[in-house]
Amino acid sequence: MKLLISSSIICAIAILLYCGSFSSIVTSLLEQYPLTAYNTSNSTAQGVLLKKSTSFFGLPLIPATFFASDRPANMTVPRAIKQAFLAIEQSEGAGARVRRSIGTPKLRNFSPFLMLDHFSVSPGAGFPDHPHRGQETITYILNGAVDHQDFAGNTGTIEKGDLQFMTAGRGIVHAEMPRQNSDGSANVGMQLWVDLPEKLKMCEPRYRDLRAKEIPTIQVDEGNVTIKIISGQSHGTDSVQELAYTPVWIFDITIKPGGKVTQPLPIGWNAFVYTLKGSTAFGVGKDQTTVGQYHNVVFEQKGDSVSAEVAKEAKEDGQFFLVAGLPLDQKVVQYGPFVLNSQDEVYQAMLDYQSHQNGFERAKGWESEIGKSMVH
């Protein structure tokens, strides 16, 4: 989905298309843009096997393995905050602005999550033709709309409240361009990169759209808390379907002043919150911490729920994006849009992209129509 690398890296990769000596160019590139490599570990978790699953033709099923039982809120074990930090705004793509939290020096090695961007794309900016291999991207539109187009002929638009789950797999080249809003407002959303299990890195690419009208929305705490269940389970309600190969639970939660909620989470999964509006207190008792807008809040693995509340005297609602995912016990080597498990696999991805093979055959001579609208 959205390109999460700088234009300088795009240019560096593009050089491969015009130069003959691949190995020497790779060596030069890696001196300027070193590979990001790290190990992730999967803690042992005990729980109940998730009954609901979705099978995709031709691929092995990766189950959403463990989840907390549906116990009353006063019987769950709230997770403590490990760290909380402000996501600093920066330039990205061609004219876009993003607040990146995951995938920065503040937060790496947080399997299965690779990057999280809170993006704002004004008219004339966007993310023209670019490749991916080895990850999934989840894009959630908060305002406006974004068009997409890829080299396989897939096209579509996601609007306010919609999501798109894209599996890059063995290779995709696509463009993501914002709509021109009549009032001139920016197109705003969240994009999360999720790692793929090693045995699914070379699966066929695919898209899954989830429309706002399909997302179950519930109210708890006498109407003081609204929960959009994008993926997962909340207070006895399941999401419509599983849309990612790597198991993730995603909730968009809004709390009115004086409201509070406890959301159960799968045991042993990594979890975080990104705060979109207002100030929200997370945790309980002496461990409770109030966090303002545009912060990433990372929780300890120990525990099976996240507790949140907004003070009665608050002047606005608190809104946050709560995400949990199954950690993958595998090495991650990332170079721009390519996320694999070894340096050799990254070199091969660059070679495949250069020579239009092993998943990138359709990239030869392809140019998106929507990318041509880019204002230079």
N, C-alpha and C positions, 0 to 999 in steps of 0.2 A: 504494500500500500504506500503510504506516504514515505517519501525519501528522507531518511534520517542521517544523511551524510552531507558534508559540505560540498560546495560547488568545486572546490579545488580537488577533492578526491574524485569527483565525477570526471574532471578533466584528466586527472592522472590515469584513471582506468581507460578513458577514451584513447589515450596515446597508444594503447595496445592494438587498436584497430589499424594503426597506420605504420607501425614499426615492425621490422622483421625479427629482431632478436628478442624473443620472449623472456628468456632467463635473465639477460642483463637488465632488461627493463624492470622486471619484478624485483630484482635486487635493489635497483635504484629507488623504486617506489617504496619498498619496505624500509629503507633507510630514512625516508621522510615521514612515512605513515606506518609505524610499527604495528604488527598484528597484536590484537588484544587477546590474550590467552589466560584462562583461569579454570580451576577445577571447582565443580559443585559437588555437594554431598547430600545424600538423601537420608534423613534421620529415620530410625525405625519407629513406625507408628502402629498403634493397635486401635481397631475400631470395627465398624460394621461395613460389609461390602455394599457399595452402592448398587441398588437393584436396577435403576434405569440406565440404559446405555444406548448409543446409536452406532450402528455398523455402516461403514462406507464401503461400497463394492470394491473388492480387490486389495483391500488393505487390512492388516492385522488391527484388532481393536486394542486401544490403550484405555483401560478402564479408569474412571474417576474412583480411585481405590478406597479411600477412607473418609467418613464424615461423622460429625458429632451426632449423637442420638438426639431426638426431639424432646429435650428435657426442659422443664420450666427455667426461666432466666435465673432464678435464685439458686439453681443447682448446677449451673455451668461454671467453668473456671475461666474468668476473664484473662485475656492476654495483656501483659505489661508492654509498655512502649520501649522499644530498643533505641530508636533515635527519631528525631523530627527536625526537618530542615526546610528552609525556603527554596523553592525552585526559581532560579534566576532567569529572567527573560534574555533571549539571545536570537540572533538571526539564523535562519535555516532555509535550505532549498533556494528558491529564486524569489526573494522579496517577502518571505514568510517570517513570522515571529513565533518563537516557541519558548515555553518554560519546561526545560528538561530536568527530570529528577532521577529516574533510573537510567543508568548508562553514563553517569558522571562520576568524578572522583568521590563524591559523597555516598554513592550507592552503586556498587558493582557486586558481582558474585552472588546475585540474589535469584537463583534458579527457581522457576523457569523463566523469570522475567529478564529481558535484555535491555529494553528501553521504554520510557514513558515520556510522551510529549503532550503538553497542553498547548495546542497550536491556534494561531490566529492568522488567517490568510486574507488579505485585502484584495479587492479587484485589481487585476493586472499581475498578481503574484501567483505562485503555485509550484507544482512539483512535476515538471515535464518528464519525458521518457527516461526511465532508469530501471536497472535490473535488481533482482533478489534471488537468493538461493538459501535454503536451509532453515527458514523460520516461518512463523505465522504472524500476521499483523491483525489487530482488532481496532477498528476506527469507529468512534462514537461521535455523532454530530450534535453539538449543543445549540448552534445557531447557524442558519444559512443552509447551504447544500454543497456537495462536492461530486463532480463527475469523475468516472474512471473509464479507462480503455486500455486493453492489452493486446499483445501480438497474436493472441489466439482468436481475436474477434469478439471478446467479451466486452460489453459496455454496460453502463448503468449509472444511476444517481442515488446517493443517500442524502436524505434531508433531515431536518431537526428531529431528534429523538431516534433516528435510525442507526443501525450498526452494520458494518461489513466485516466479516471474518475472511481473510485471505490467507491461503496456504501457498507459500512460494514453492515449497518442495524442490524439485530438481532444477527449476528455473522459470522465471517469469520476467518479462519486460513490460512495463506499463507506465501510464501517466495518471496523475491525480490533479485535477484542476478545479478551483472554486467557481461556483456560479456567480454571475454578476447580479448582486442584490439591488432591487430598485431603489432602496434607500441609501445605497452606498456602504452599508455596514459590512463588517468583516465576517468571514466564515470561521466559526470557532468549534473546536472539538478536542477529543482526546485520542491519541493513538498509542497503543501498547504493542510492543514486540514480544512474542512468546517463543521460546526455543522449542524445536521439534525433537522428539526422541531420536537417537542416532539411527535406528532402523527405519525411520520414516523420512530421513533427510532427502532422499531421492524419490519421494512419491510424486505423483502427478500434481501439478498446481490446480487449485480450485477456489471458488468463491462461494460464500454463504451469506446472504443478506438477512437481516432481522429488522423488520419494520416496527416503528414505534407502537402501532396498534396491536402488534403480536406480543408485546412484552407485558407479562402479568404485573399489575400494580396493586399493592395492598396498603392498608392503613392500620397502624397499631397505636397503642398508648392513647386510646380514645380520640383518634384522629390527629394527634400531634406529630405523628411520624408517618411519612410516605416512603415506601420502598418499591423501586422498580427492579424486578427480579430479571436481570438480563440473562444470567446463567446461574444455576444452582438452586438452592432451597432456602426459603425463609418463612418462618412461622406457619408451617404446614402447607405452603404453596410452592410448587415446582415451576421452574422456567419451562418455556415451550419445548426446547430441544437443546442438545449438546452440539455446539457449533465449532469447537476447536478440537484438534487431535490431542493436544496436551491438556489435561483436565484443568479448567479454571472456573471459579465462581466470581461473578461480577454483579454488583449492586449499585444503583444510584439512589442515595438516601437523603431525604430532606427532613429536618427537625425544626419544628416551631419553637419559639421561646417557651421554656418550661417543659419541653418534651424530652423523652429519653428512650433508648432502645438497647437491647442486647441481641446481637446477631450471632448465632452458632456458626462455626466454621469447621471444615475438615481437620481432623487431628493430624499434626505433623506437617501440614502445608505451610508454605510461606505466605504472609499476608501483609498488605499495606493499605493505607488510605491516602487519597489526594483530595485536599480541601478546595472546593470550588467557590463557596460563598460563606460569609460570616465567620464566627468563632465557635468551635465545638470542643467540649471537654471529653477526652478519651481516657479509659481506665476507670478504676474505682478506688475509693478511699484515698490513702496517702499516695497512691501511685497515679492518681488522676492528673492529667495535664491538659490545659486549654491551649488550643492551636488555632491560629488565624488562617486567613485566606492564602492559597497558593503554596501550601506546605505538603510535603510528603511525610507521612507518619508510618514508620516501620515497626511491626510488632514482633515480639519474641515468638518462637515456635511453640513454647510451652503454653498450654491452655487450649480451650475449645470454643472461645467466643470473643467478640469485641464489643465493649460497652461504650456508648456515646450519649451525651446529653448537651442541651443548650440551656444556658442560664435563663431564669424567668425574666430578668431585667434586660436581656439582650434586645437590641433594636431591630434585628433582622434574623431570618431563618439561617440555620447552618445547613450547607449542602456539601456532600462529599461522595467520592467514587471509592467504593470498598472492593478490593480484589484479593483473591486467594488462589494459589496454584500449587500443583503437585511438584515438588523439587525433583529434578532429574539428576541422577548420579552419573555425570559424564563431563568430559572436558569440553570447554567452549573456546573456539578460536574464531575471532571475528575480525573481518577487514571490510569496513564500510557496509555494503549491503549483503555480504556473503557471511553466513554464520555456520561453521562446520565444526568438526571435532579434531582436526589436525591441521598443521601448516600445509602439508602436502595436498589436503583436500581443498584448501583455500587457493593454492597455486593452480590446481586443476580447474576450479571454478572460474578463475580469471582466464585461463587458457580456453575453456569451453565457451566463455562469453566472447572472447576475441575471434575464435574460429567457427562460431555458430554450430556447436555440436553438443551432444549429451544433454538436451533439454533447451538449448538456445538456438536450435535450427531456424525457428521462425523469426528470430531477431534480424536476420540478414535482410537489409533493405527496408525494414519496417519503420514507419514513423506514424505516431498517433495523430489523429485529426485535432483532438482537443489541445494537444501540446503546441499546435501552431498558433493558438490564440495568445501565447505568452507575449507580454509586453516587454520589450528589451530596452 
